[in-house]
Structure formats: structure tokens, C-alpha cells
Amino acid sequence: MDFILPPTLPDGGIPWEKVLPPLIPRLNGTYGQYKWSPKLLIPEADHVSSAEVNCDESGFVVQVDVKDFNPEDLMVKVIGDFVEVQGKHEERKDGPGFTTRQFNRRYRIPKGVHTMALESAVSPDGILIISAPMLQSENSRILT
């Protein structure tokens, strides 16, 4: 069977709300005692990242929202050309159970960043700030 693909995607991306219901008719409405909606299968288009990465002539900065974690729950390490951020928080609940929150993120360190001077700290607002200055090249010098 041959499929004809459009030459380009529409501006808003794939119109999942039009594609999924015909493909999965059972999930569009009620199935047995359960109510289903194709919206459960539609990817989030307006995904807002909880991290911000900036790199300019002053240096490299990563800001990660870690409000749900204590500073001792976080680990920041440099592996090759990447800075890795890991967070894991376990919380005991009443009874025998517990809740775990965990995340892992990797950010590529651009060329020219002084990785040996990389620092990290958590702000009072719960933002992990990872920063490093740019390397000084032989051609540049500080004017006084």
C-alpha cells in the first residue's frame, strides 16, 4: 500500500485531533464502563520547559526549576562535553508505602567554556543555577 505524504507539515504541526479519532474509533466516546478521549493520546504541543540555557561572551548558564527537591537530593556532574543534573527525592507516606520523584537532564557544554570553573547553587526560589565563564583566549586580554 502506498501512502502519499504532504510536501510539508501544516504550520501548527500534525493535527492529531483529526488523525487519531478515525484510527482509534473505540477510544472516541464510551467503551464499556470507561469513558475515553483521544486527547489522552495527543502529545502536549505547548510543553513548557522547566530549564533555561544561555551562552554568550560572559559565560554559560543553565537554570533548572528544582522546587520539589532539597539541595541534598541533587547531583551535578560534568561528563565529557555535558553537564548532567540528577535529582531524586523519596518521601515516606503513612503506612508501608513511599513516594519517589526523580529526574535526569543533560546539557551540552559549548566549546570555549571553562568547565573546570563550573559552579552550581540553588537559589531561595528553588532554581538550580549552573554557571561557568568562557575561557580567555591568547588574543584577548583584559584592559585596565
C-alpha positions as CSV (number, residue, x, y, z in Angstrom):
1,M,0.0,0.0,0.0
2,D,1.4,3.4,-1.0
3,F,1.0,6.4,1.2
4,I,1.0,9.9,-0.2
5,L,2.7,12.4,2.2
6,P,2.1,16.1,2.1
7,P,5.2,18.0,0.9
8,T,5.3,20.0,4.2
9,L,3.6,19.8,7.6
10,P,0.9,22.4,8.4
11,D,2.1,25.4,10.5
12,G,0.7,24.0,13.7
13,G,2.3,20.6,13.2
14,I,0.3,17.4,12.8
15,P,-3.4,17.9,13.5
16,W,-3.6,15.0,16.0
17,E,-7.2,15.7,16.9
18,K,-8.2,14.9,13.2
19,V,-5.8,12.0,12.8
20,L,-6.4,9.9,15.9
21,P,-10.2,9.6,16.2
22,P,-10.6,7.8,12.8
23,L,-7.7,5.5,13.6
24,I,-9.0,4.6,17.1
25,P,-12.8,4.8,16.9
26,R,-13.2,2.8,20.1
27,L,-11.5,5.4,22.2
28,N,-13.7,8.2,20.9
29,G,-16.6,8.1,23.4
30,T,-17.5,5.3,25.8
31,Y,-16.2,1.8,25.8
32,G,-17.8,-0.5,28.4
33,Q,-17.9,1.3,31.7
34,Y,-14.9,3.6,30.8
35,K,-15.0,6.9,29.1
36,W,-12.1,7.6,26.8
37,S,-10.9,10.6,24.9
38,P,-8.4,10.8,22.1
39,K,-7.0,13.8,24.0
40,L,-5.3,11.3,26.3
41,L,-3.1,10.2,23.3
42,I,-2.5,13.7,21.9
43,P,1.0,15.0,22.6
44,E,1.3,18.2,24.5
45,A,2.0,21.0,22.0
46,D,2.5,23.7,24.5
47,H,5.2,21.9,26.5
48,V,7.0,24.5,28.6
49,S,10.5,23.5,29.6
50,S,11.5,23.9,33.3
51,A,15.1,24.8,32.2
52,E,16.7,27.7,30.6
53,V,20.1,27.6,28.9
54,N,22.1,30.7,27.9
55,C,25.6,31.1,26.5
56,D,27.2,34.4,25.5
57,E,30.5,36.1,25.7
58,S,30.2,36.4,29.5
59,G,29.7,32.6,30.1
60,F,27.5,29.6,30.1
61,V,24.4,29.5,32.4
62,V,21.8,26.7,33.0
63,Q,18.8,27.4,35.2
64,V,16.6,24.4,36.2
65,D,13.4,24.5,38.3
66,V,14.0,22.2,41.2
67,K,11.4,23.5,43.7
68,D,10.3,19.9,44.6
69,F,13.8,18.9,45.6
70,N,16.1,19.7,48.5
71,P,19.7,20.6,47.7
72,E,20.9,17.3,49.1
73,D,18.6,15.5,46.6
74,L,20.5,17.0,43.6
75,M,23.8,15.9,41.9
76,V,25.5,18.0,39.2
77,K,28.5,16.5,37.4
78,V,30.5,17.1,34.2
79,I,30.9,14.1,31.9
80,G,32.8,14.8,28.7
81,D,31.1,17.7,26.9
82,F,27.9,17.5,29.0
83,V,26.8,18.7,32.4
84,E,24.4,16.2,34.0
85,V,21.8,17.1,36.6
86,Q,20.1,14.4,38.6
87,G,17.5,14.7,41.3
88,K,15.9,12.1,43.4
89,H,13.6,12.6,46.4
90,E,12.0,9.8,48.4
91,E,9.3,10.6,50.9
92,R,7.7,8.1,53.3
93,K,3.9,8.0,53.5
94,D,1.6,6.8,56.2
95,G,1.9,3.0,56.2
96,P,4.3,0.9,54.3
97,G,4.5,3.0,51.1
98,F,6.6,5.9,49.9
99,T,6.7,8.4,47.0
100,T,9.7,8.9,44.7
101,R,10.3,11.9,42.5
102,Q,13.2,11.7,40.1
103,F,14.7,13.4,37.0
104,N,17.8,13.3,34.9
105,R,18.9,16.1,32.4
106,R,21.9,16.5,30.2
107,Y,23.1,19.8,28.7
108,R,25.8,20.1,26.1
109,I,28.6,22.5,27.2
110,P,29.6,24.7,24.3
111,K,33.2,25.0,23.1
112,G,35.1,27.7,24.8
113,V,33.5,27.3,28.2
114,H,35.9,26.9,31.2
115,T,34.5,23.6,32.6
116,M,37.0,23.5,35.5
117,A,35.4,26.7,36.8
118,L,31.8,25.4,36.6
119,E,29.8,26.2,39.8
120,S,26.2,25.3,40.9
121,A,23.9,26.6,43.6
122,V,20.2,26.6,44.5
123,S,18.5,29.9,44.8
124,P,15.9,30.6,47.6
125,D,13.2,30.4,44.8
126,G,14.2,26.7,44.1
127,I,16.1,27.4,40.9
128,L,19.3,25.4,40.4
129,I,21.9,27.7,38.7
130,I,24.8,26.1,36.9
131,S,27.4,28.6,35.5
132,A,30.8,28.7,34.0
133,P,32.9,31.6,32.5
134,M,34.2,31.5,28.9
135,L,37.9,30.6,28.5
136,Q,40.2,33.6,27.9
137,S,41.9,33.2,24.5
138,E,45.5,34.2,23.9
139,N,44.4,37.0,21.6
140,S,42.1,38.6,24.2
141,R,43.3,40.4,27.3
142,I,41.6,42.5,30.0
143,L,42.2,46.2,29.5
144,T,42.7,48.3,32.7
